[in-house]
């Protein structure tokens, strides 16, 4: 009866004509792992052979694969030998048929009467074998049962149907083995291709097991370092610059212990004895149960970029130092000229005060030495420091954001002008006056609110002098923002809105 399995050759149909030749047949047979199965056997096929023997009340059951010179037993029951000569094989005949082949009395059958397996061990008298045919129609062998006494009546209908059913089960197992071998071959082929690709990459590629033992380095490793890949992290240590080793290993241990991504920069010793900056990265791989199974990583040479960055930093520090000197020279020139023109002393003091504010803003984002700042609230604290005579005099609060070098100068001009005016005319000119500065981010806009409290307003609302025009120009012209300036009962109130992109530039 035909089978509904689309991967199986239909029952009751002889092998395909294209596979009756040995070359094509043996190629398909090898795809099923015949040599390996013949040498080691398969437990599942042996269970099928054993059940076939019990079903047919026979002492021997075999799953036979017919090779070029031998027949090998991938599953066996009731016999110790693993193979016999193909010239003695009953299964070589059975596999070419459409239906199970039965030999009632081998001693009386001209085809087998003088067969060594009939004359000698195991003294075959009765044989029944169902053909094993691959999905494309190649005859592979047979599932057979053997008895040492003749059976003139052969198998019962139930036994015959059962033998065919078990033959299909054997073919499903052989097909599964074939698929496993194909998948493994494809995986090995893909792995080889990936390794070939990895060997062509300029970066070093490595892998490690779940315990952190390195088990693969691409060819680039030996080209760069001149040594074999290390097995453990400690074997890696001699290749890391002594000044970088502790920090690098601390980062690796922390990442490995927590099973999270690893990244560290250090100097790697090259084969010529030089040290070059390298960026090391590693990512953990987990299974479906979230258990860590492997690590994959890269080592990328960043020495040229690192040295360029260091060169740029050196240049930036030199430029910053010169700019700071320029501020000092300008202030000195203004003071010198003011001493010759006493009537300009007040103007000179105001101008020098503004220059000092610009200098503080410059030092905040481009320091010659010390810690660089990039915080809006930090800059405001820096600018307001000269006016904060006590802790409550000036309160700066709210949501902080990053500030860039280009925004520092206009912000310094704005808040220096507001603070100067407050000290002259507003809240900071009276004993109990205070200034509150609040920052918040609304969407893509940074809002800074200046509010004076306790001032005795001495300016006419709406009046606008040079300082006010300067503030407006800095906000609108340089930062692309807007400003709302008004006088309230407690003093001046200013709302400044600037795009985040301008603040961070």
C-alpha positions as CSV (number, residue, x, y, z in Angstrom):
1,X,0.0,0.0,0.0
2,X,1.3,3.5,-0.8
3,X,2.6,5.8,2.0
4,X,1.4,9.3,2.6
5,X,4.9,10.5,3.7
6,X,6.1,12.9,1.0
7,X,9.8,12.2,2.0
8,X,9.5,8.4,1.5
9,X,9.6,6.3,-1.6
10,X,6.1,4.8,-2.2
11,X,5.5,1.3,-0.9
12,X,5.1,-1.3,-3.6
13,X,7.1,0.6,-6.2
14,X,10.6,-0.7,-7.3
15,X,13.7,1.5,-7.0
16,X,14.1,4.2,-9.6
17,X,15.9,3.3,-12.8
18,X,18.3,6.2,-12.4
19,X,19.7,4.6,-9.2
20,X,20.1,1.0,-10.4
21,X,23.7,1.9,-11.3
22,X,26.2,1.6,-8.5
23,X,27.8,5.1,-8.6
24,X,24.5,7.0,-8.1
25,X,23.2,4.4,-5.6
26,X,26.4,4.5,-3.5
27,X,26.4,8.3,-3.4
28,X,23.0,8.3,-1.9
29,X,23.9,5.5,0.5
30,X,26.9,7.5,1.7
31,X,24.7,10.5,2.3
32,X,22.9,8.4,4.9
33,X,26.2,7.7,6.8
34,X,26.4,4.1,5.8
35,X,30.0,3.6,6.7
36,X,29.6,5.1,10.2
37,X,26.4,3.2,10.8
38,X,28.1,0.0,9.7
39,X,31.0,0.5,12.0
40,X,29.1,1.7,15.1
41,X,25.5,0.6,14.5
42,X,22.5,2.6,15.6
43,X,20.4,1.8,18.8
44,X,17.1,2.8,17.2
45,X,17.7,0.6,14.1
46,X,18.8,-2.3,16.4
47,X,15.5,-2.0,18.3
48,X,13.6,-2.1,15.0
49,X,15.6,-5.2,13.9
50,X,14.9,-6.8,17.3
51,X,11.1,-6.1,17.1
52,X,11.0,-7.4,13.5
53,X,12.6,-10.7,14.7
54,X,10.1,-11.0,17.5
55,X,7.1,-10.2,15.3
56,X,8.2,-12.8,12.7
57,X,9.2,-15.4,15.4
58,X,12.7,-15.5,13.9
59,X,16.1,-15.7,15.8
60,X,17.8,-13.0,13.7
61,X,16.7,-9.5,12.6
62,X,18.9,-7.2,10.6
63,X,18.9,-3.7,9.1
64,X,21.3,-4.3,6.2
65,X,23.0,-1.6,4.1
66,X,24.5,-2.9,0.9
67,X,27.9,-1.4,0.2
68,X,30.1,-1.8,-2.9
69,X,31.9,-4.9,-1.6
70,X,30.1,-5.7,1.7
71,X,26.7,-5.6,3.4
72,X,26.9,-3.8,6.8
73,X,24.4,-4.1,9.6
74,X,23.3,-0.7,10.9
75,X,20.9,-2.6,13.3
76,X,21.1,-6.2,14.4
77,X,19.6,-8.7,16.7
78,X,20.5,-12.3,17.3
79,X,23.9,-12.1,15.5
80,X,27.3,-10.8,16.5
81,X,28.9,-10.1,13.1
82,X,28.7,-6.5,11.8
83,X,29.1,-7.3,8.1
84,X,29.4,-10.0,5.4
85,X,30.5,-10.1,1.8
86,X,28.1,-8.5,-0.7
87,X,28.5,-11.7,-2.8
88,X,26.8,-13.6,0.0
89,X,24.1,-11.0,0.6
90,X,20.4,-12.0,0.4
91,X,19.5,-8.3,1.0
92,X,21.3,-7.2,-2.3
93,X,18.5,-9.1,-4.1
94,X,15.7,-8.0,-1.8
95,X,16.5,-4.3,-2.1
96,X,15.9,-4.3,-5.9
97,X,12.3,-5.5,-5.5
98,X,9.0,-3.7,-5.0
99,X,7.7,-6.0,-2.3
100,X,9.3,-8.0,0.5
101,X,11.3,-10.9,-0.8
102,X,10.8,-14.3,0.9
103,X,13.0,-17.4,0.5
104,X,11.1,-20.4,2.0
105,X,14.1,-22.8,1.9
106,X,17.5,-21.3,0.9
107,X,19.1,-24.8,0.6
108,X,16.6,-25.6,-2.1
109,X,16.8,-22.2,-3.9
110,X,19.3,-22.3,-6.9
111,X,20.2,-18.7,-6.1
112,X,21.4,-19.4,-2.6
113,X,21.9,-23.2,-2.2
114,X,25.7,-22.9,-2.3
115,X,25.9,-19.6,-0.4
116,X,28.5,-19.8,2.5
117,X,25.8,-18.3,4.8
118,X,23.5,-21.3,4.0
119,X,26.2,-23.9,4.0
120,X,27.9,-22.5,7.1
121,X,27.0,-20.1,9.9
122,X,24.4,-18.8,10.5
123,X,22.9,-21.7,8.4
124,X,20.2,-19.6,6.7
125,X,17.1,-21.6,5.7
126,X,14.3,-19.0,5.7
127,X,14.8,-15.3,4.7
128,X,12.3,-12.5,4.4
129,X,13.5,-8.9,3.6
130,X,11.6,-5.7,2.9
131,X,13.5,-3.3,0.7
132,X,14.9,0.0,2.1
133,X,14.5,2.6,-0.7
134,X,15.5,6.2,-0.3
135,X,13.1,9.1,-1.0
136,X,14.6,9.6,-4.4
137,X,14.3,5.8,-5.2
138,X,17.8,4.6,-4.5
139,X,18.0,1.0,-3.1
140,X,20.0,1.0,0.2
141,X,19.5,-2.4,1.7
142,X,16.8,-4.3,3.5
143,X,15.1,-4.9,6.8
144,X,15.2,-8.7,7.1
145,X,14.5,-11.6,9.4
146,X,16.3,-15.0,9.2
147,X,15.5,-18.4,10.5
148,X,17.5,-21.6,10.6
149,X,14.6,-23.8,9.6
150,X,12.6,-23.7,6.3
151,X,9.2,-22.0,6.3
152,X,7.2,-23.4,3.4
153,X,4.3,-21.1,4.2
154,X,6.5,-18.0,4.7
155,X,5.3,-15.1,6.8
156,X,1.7,-14.6,7.8
157,X,-0.1,-11.6,6.3
158,X,0.2,-9.8,9.6
159,X,4.0,-10.5,9.8
160,X,4.4,-9.4,6.2
161,X,2.6,-6.1,6.7
162,X,4.4,-5.6,10.0
163,X,7.8,-6.1,8.3
164,X,6.9,-3.5,5.7
165,X,5.7,-1.1,8.4
166,X,9.0,-1.6,10.3
167,X,10.9,-1.1,7.1
168,X,9.3,2.3,6.7
169,X,10.2,3.1,10.3
170,X,13.8,2.1,9.5
171,X,13.8,4.4,6.5
172,X,12.4,7.3,8.6
173,X,15.3,6.8,10.9
174,X,17.8,6.6,8.1
175,X,16.3,9.7,6.6
176,X,16.6,11.6,9.9
177,X,20.3,10.5,10.1
178,X,20.7,11.8,6.5
179,X,19.2,15.2,7.5
180,X,21.4,15.4,10.6
181,X,24.5,14.8,8.5
182,X,23.4,17.3,5.9
183,X,22.7,19.9,8.6
184,X,26.0,19.2,10.2
185,X,27.8,19.4,6.9
186,X,26.1,22.7,6.1
187,X,27.0,24.0,9.5
188,X,30.6,22.9,9.1
189,X,30.7,24.5,5.6
190,X,29.2,27.7,7.0
191,X,31.7,27.7,9.9
192,X,34.6,27.2,7.4
193,X,33.3,30.0,5.3
194,X,32.9,32.2,8.3
195,X,36.5,31.4,9.4
196,X,37.8,32.2,6.0
197,X,35.9,35.5,6.1
198,X,37.2,36.1,9.6
199,X,40.8,35.4,8.5
200,X,40.4,38.2,5.9
201,X,39.2,40.8,8.3
202,X,41.6,43.4,9.7
203,X,40.3,43.0,13.2
204,X,41.2,40.1,15.5
205,X,38.2,37.8,16.1
206,X,38.0,35.5,19.2
207,X,35.5,33.2,20.9
208,X,35.4,31.7,24.4
209,X,33.3,29.1,26.2
210,X,31.0,29.8,29.1
211,X,33.9,29.5,31.5
212,X,35.9,32.1,29.7
213,X,38.4,29.8,28.1
214,X,39.4,31.1,24.6
215,X,38.9,28.5,21.9
216,X,39.3,30.4,18.7
217,X,41.4,33.2,17.2
218,X,41.4,34.2,13.6
219,X,44.6,34.3,11.6
220,X,45.0,38.0,12.3
221,X,45.9,37.3,15.9
222,X,49.1,35.4,15.1
223,X,49.9,38.0,12.3
224,X,49.6,40.8,14.8
225,X,51.1,39.3,18.0
226,X,53.4,36.6,16.6
227,X,52.3,34.1,19.2
228,X,49.6,31.4,19.5
229,X,46.2,32.4,20.9
230,X,46.0,32.3,24.7
231,X,43.8,29.7,26.4
232,X,43.0,31.8,29.5
233,X,42.8,35.5,30.4
234,X,46.0,35.1,32.4
235,X,47.9,33.9,29.4
236,X,46.7,37.1,27.6
237,X,48.1,39.4,30.4
238,X,51.7,39.5,29.1
239,X,50.5,41.0,25.8
240,X,48.8,43.9,27.6
241,X,50.8,46.9,28.6
242,X,51.5,46.8,32.4
243,X,50.0,50.3,32.8
244,X,46.7,49.1,31.3
245,X,46.5,45.5,32.6
246,X,44.8,46.1,36.0
247,X,42.0,48.3,34.6
248,X,41.5,45.9,31.6
249,X,41.3,42.8,33.8
250,X,39.0,44.5,36.3
251,X,36.6,45.4,33.4
252,X,36.8,41.9,32.0
253,X,36.2,40.2,35.4
254,X,33.2,42.5,36.1
255,X,31.7,41.8,32.6
256,X,32.4,38.1,32.8
257,X,31.0,37.8,36.4
258,X,27.8,39.6,35.5
259,X,27.5,38.1,32.0
260,X,27.3,41.5,30.3
261,X,29.0,43.2,27.4
262,X,32.7,43.9,27.7
263,X,34.6,46.9,26.3
264,X,38.0,48.2,27.2
265,X,40.9,50.0,25.5
266,X,44.5,49.1,26.1
267,X,47.9,48.8,24.5
268,X,48.5,45.4,22.9
269,X,52.0,44.2,22.3
270,X,52.7,43.5,18.6
271,X,55.1,41.0,17.1
272,X,57.7,43.7,16.5
273,X,57.7,44.7,20.2
274,X,55.7,47.9,19.7
275,X,52.6,48.7,21.8
276,X,49.5,49.8,19.9
277,X,46.1,50.9,21.3
278,X,43.4,48.3,20.8
279,X,39.7,48.4,21.5
280,X,38.6,45.0,22.9
281,X,34.9,44.1,22.9
282,X,33.0,41.0,23.9
283,X,29.4,40.0,23.9
284,X,27.9,37.0,25.8
285,X,25.6,34.5,24.0
286,X,22.7,32.9,26.0
287,X,20.5,29.9,25.3
288,X,16.7,29.9,25.5
289,X,16.9,29.5,29.3
290,X,19.1,32.6,29.5
291,X,22.1,30.6,30.5
292,X,25.4,31.9,29.2
293,X,26.9,29.6,26.6
294,X,29.6,31.4,24.8
295,X,31.5,34.7,24.3
296,X,32.3,36.4,20.9
297,X,34.7,39.3,20.7
298,X,36.9,41.5,18.6
299,X,40.1,43.4,19.0
300,X,40.3,46.5,16.8
301,X,43.4,48.5,16.3
302,X,42.6,52.1,17.2
303,X,46.2,53.3,17.7
304,X,46.1,55.8,14.8
305,X,42.8,57.3,16.0
306,X,44.0,57.4,19.6
307,X,47.2,59.2,18.7
308,X,45.2,61.6,16.5
309,X,42.9,62.3,19.4
310,X,45.8,62.8,21.7
311,X,47.3,65.2,19.2
312,X,44.0,67.1,18.9
313,X,43.7,67.3,22.7
314,X,47.2,68.7,22.9
315,X,46.4,71.3,20.3
316,X,43.1,72.1,22.0
317,X,44.8,72.6,25.4
318,X,47.4,74.8,23.7
319,X,44.7,76.9,22.0
320,X,42.8,77.1,25.3
321,X,45.9,78.3,27.1
322,X,46.5,80.9,24.4
323,X,42.9,82.1,24.5
324,X,43.1,82.4,28.3
325,X,46.2,84.4,27.9
326,X,44.4,86.6,25.4
327,X,41.7,87.3,27.9
328,X,44.3,88.3,30.5
329,X,46.2,90.5,28.0
330,X,42.9,92.3,27.0
331,X,42.0,92.8,30.6
332,X,45.5,94.2,31.3
333,X,45.3,96.6,28.3
334,X,41.9,97.8,29.4
335,X,43.1,98.5,33.0
336,X,46.2,100.2,31.7
337,X,44.3,102.5,29.4
338,X,41.7,103.2,32.1
339,X,44.4,104.5,34.5
340,X,45.3,107.0,31.8
341,X,41.7,108.0,31.4
342,X,40.1,108.1,34.8
343,X,36.7,109.1,33.4
344,X,36.5,105.6,31.7
345,X,37.3,103.7,35.0
346,X,33.7,102.6,35.5
347,X,33.3,101.4,31.9
348,X,36.7,99.6,32.1
349,X,35.6,97.8,35.3
350,X,32.4,96.6,33.6
351,X,34.2,95.5,30.5
352,X,36.8,93.6,32.6
353,X,34.0,92.0,34.6
354,X,32.5,90.7,31.3
355,X,35.8,89.4,30.1
356,X,36.3,87.6,33.3
357,X,32.9,86.0,32.9
358,X,33.8,84.8,29.4
359,X,37.1,83.5,30.8
360,X,35.2,81.5,33.5
361,X,32.9,80.0,30.8
362,X,35.8,79.2,28.6
363,X,37.6,77.5,31.5
364,X,34.5,75.5,32.3
365,X,34.2,73.9,28.8
366,X,37.8,74.2,27.6
367,X,40.0,74.0,30.7
368,X,43.7,74.3,30.5
369,X,43.9,71.9,33.4
370,X,41.5,70.3,35.8
371,X,38.1,68.7,35.2
372,X,36.2,69.7,32.1
373,X,32.5,70.5,32.6
374,X,29.6,70.0,30.3
375,X,26.7,70.7,32.5
376,X,24.3,73.7,32.1
377,X,23.7,73.9,35.8
378,X,27.4,73.6,36.4
379,X,28.1,76.5,34.1
380,X,25.5,78.6,35.8
381,X,27.1,77.9,39.2
382,X,30.4,78.9,37.7
383,X,29.1,82.2,36.3
384,X,27.1,83.1,39.4
385,X,29.8,82.3,41.9
386,X,31.1,85.9,42.3
387,X,27.6,87.1,43.2
388,X,26.7,84.2,45.6
389,X,27.7,86.0,48.9
390,X,25.8,83.4,50.9
391,X,24.2,80.0,50.3
392,X,20.7,81.3,49.8
393,X,21.6,84.4,47.8
394,X,21.4,82.6,44.4
395,X,19.4,79.4,44.0
396,X,20.0,77.3,40.8
397,X,17.7,74.3,40.4
398,X,15.9,72.1,37.9
399,X,16.7,69.7,35.1
400,X,20.3,69.6,33.9
401,X,21.4,69.1,30.4
402,X,24.7,68.8,28.4
403,X,26.3,72.0,27.2
404,X,28.7,72.4,24.3
405,X,31.7,74.8,23.8
406,X,29.9,77.0,21.3
407,X,27.0,77.7,23.6
408,X,29.2,78.6,26.6
409,X,30.2,82.1,25.3
410,X,26.7,83.5,24.6
411,X,25.3,82.0,27.8
412,X,28.1,83.6,29.7
413,X,27.3,87.0,28.2
414,X,23.6,86.6,29.0
415,X,23.8,85.6,32.6
416,X,26.8,87.8,33.4
417,X,24.7,90.8,32.1
418,X,21.7,89.7,34.1
419,X,23.8,89.2,37.3
420,X,25.5,92.6,36.8
421,X,22.2,94.4,36.4
422,X,20.8,92.6,39.4
423,X,23.8,93.6,41.5
424,X,23.5,97.2,40.4
425,X,19.7,97.8,40.3
426,X,17.9,94.6,41.1
427,X,17.6,91.9,43.7
428,X,21.3,91.6,44.4
429,X,21.6,95.3,45.1
430,X,19.6,95.0,48.3
431,X,20.4,93.1,51.5
432,X,17.7,90.5,51.4
433,X,17.3,90.2,47.6
434,X,17.6,86.8,46.0
435,X,17.8,85.3,42.5
436,X,16.2,82.0,41.5
437,X,17.3,80.3,38.3
438,X,15.3,77.2,37.2
439,X,16.1,75.0,34.3
440,X,13.8,72.5,32.5
441,X,13.7,70.6,29.2
442,X,10.4,70.6,27.3
443,X,10.5,68.5,24.2
444,X,13.4,69.7,22.2
445,X,13.7,73.0,24.0
446,X,15.7,74.0,27.1
447,X,13.9,76.7,29.2
448,X,15.9,78.8,31.7
449,X,13.8,81.0,34.0
450,X,15.5,84.0,35.9
451,X,13.5,85.4,38.7
452,X,14.6,88.2,41.1
453,X,12.9,88.3,44.5
454,X,12.9,91.2,47.0
455,X,14.2,93.8,44.6
456,X,13.2,97.4,44.7
457,X,12.9,97.9,40.9
458,X,14.8,101.0,39.9
459,X,14.4,100.6,36.2
460,X,11.6,101.7,34.0
461,X,9.7,98.7,32.7
462,X,10.2,98.3,29.1
463,X,13.4,100.4,29.0
464,X,16.2,98.7,27.0
465,X,19.9,99.6,27.1
466,X,23.0,98.2,25.6
467,X,23.1,95.2,28.0
468,X,19.5,94.2,27.2
469,X,20.3,94.4,23.4
470,X,23.4,92.3,24.0
471,X,21.4,89.7,25.9
472,X,18.8,89.6,23.2
473,X,21.4,89.3,20.4
474,X,23.1,86.4,22.2
475,X,19.9,84.5,22.7
476,X,18.2,85.1,19.4
477,X,21.2,85.6,17.1
478,X,23.8,83.1,18.4
479,X,21.6,80.4,20.0
480,X,18.5,80.7,17.8
481,X,16.2,81.0,20.9
482,X,13.9,83.6,22.3
483,X,13.6,85.6,25.4
484,X,10.7,87.1,27.4
485,X,11.8,89.9,29.7
486,X,9.3,91.5,32.1
487,X,9.3,93.4,35.4
488,X,7.2,91.9,38.3
489,X,6.6,93.0,41.8
490,X,9.8,91.4,43.2
491,X,12.0,92.4,40.3
492,X,13.0,91.3,36.9
493,X,11.8,88.1,35.4
494,X,13.4,86.6,32.3
495,X,12.3,83.4,30.4
496,X,14.9,82.1,28.0
497,X,14.1,79.3,25.5
498,X,16.8,77.7,23.4
499,X,16.8,74.6,21.2
500,X,18.6,71.6,22.7
501,X,20.8,71.4,19.6
502,X,22.1,74.9,20.2
503,X,22.8,74.3,23.9
504,X,24.8,71.1,23.1
505,X,26.7,72.6,20.2
